[in-house]
Amino acid sequence: MTQNDTYFLENSPLFSGKIRQVFNFSQDELLIKTSDKISAFDFVFDDEIDSKGSLLTKITKLWFKKTEHIIENHLLDDDHLINLIPKSHESCMLVKKCRPIRLNLCPWLYIRFRLQSVY
């Protein structure tokens, strides 16, 4: 079952994706909440997997921390979120507002040329 904190009932998201919602936390910070929903391609199922959101968030934080020596990222310290959103703080992360770098083309080009060289 989805965990609700009063913060999410009182604030509407700036953006909602299939499994993530982005909230305006402060002037220069965003709060990203990952749900327990199951999604496949462009479809979101009604069922949920317990603690899926917190697991995905832990994996995301792990890789941001492992790569921060290579390139600066937008992840901020969010230890204080436990006081604000005690039920769902593990499935949330606090990030700096920034302009994303869209690199979706790179994986597709790699796959295309890799397949082209195979055939």
Residue pairs with C-beta under 8 A, 6 or more apart in sequence:
1 48
2 35
2 36
2 48
3 87
3 88
3 91
4 87
4 88
5 84
5 85
5 86
5 87
5 88
7 23
7 84
7 85
8 21
8 23
8 33
8 85
8 88
11 23
11 24
13 21
13 22
13 23
13 33
14 22
14 23
14 24
14 30
15 21
15 22
16 22
18 37
18 39
18 42
18 44
19 34
19 35
19 37
19 39
19 44
19 53
19 56
20 32
20 33
20 34
20 35
21 32
21 33
21 35
22 30
22 31
22 32
22 33
23 30
23 31
23 32
23 33
24 30
24 31
25 31
25 94
28 96
28 97
29 76
29 94
29 95
29 96
29 97
30 94
30 95
30 96
30 97
31 81
31 92
31 93
31 94
31 95
32 92
32 93
32 94
32 95
33 53
33 88
33 91
33 92
34 52
34 53
34 54
34 56
34 57
34 60
34 91
34 92
35 48
35 52
35 53
35 91
36 48
36 49
36 50
36 51
36 52
36 53
36 91
37 44
37 45
37 48
37 52
38 44
38 45
38 47
38 48
38 49
38 52
39 45
51 90
53 88
53 90
53 91
54 90
54 91
56 91
57 90
57 91
57 92
57 93
58 90
60 93
61 75
61 93
64 73
64 75
65 75
67 73
68 75
74 95
74 96
74 97
74 98
75 93
75 94
75 95
76 93
76 94
76 95
76 96
77 94
78 89
78 92
78 93
78 94
81 89
81 92
81 94
82 89
85 92
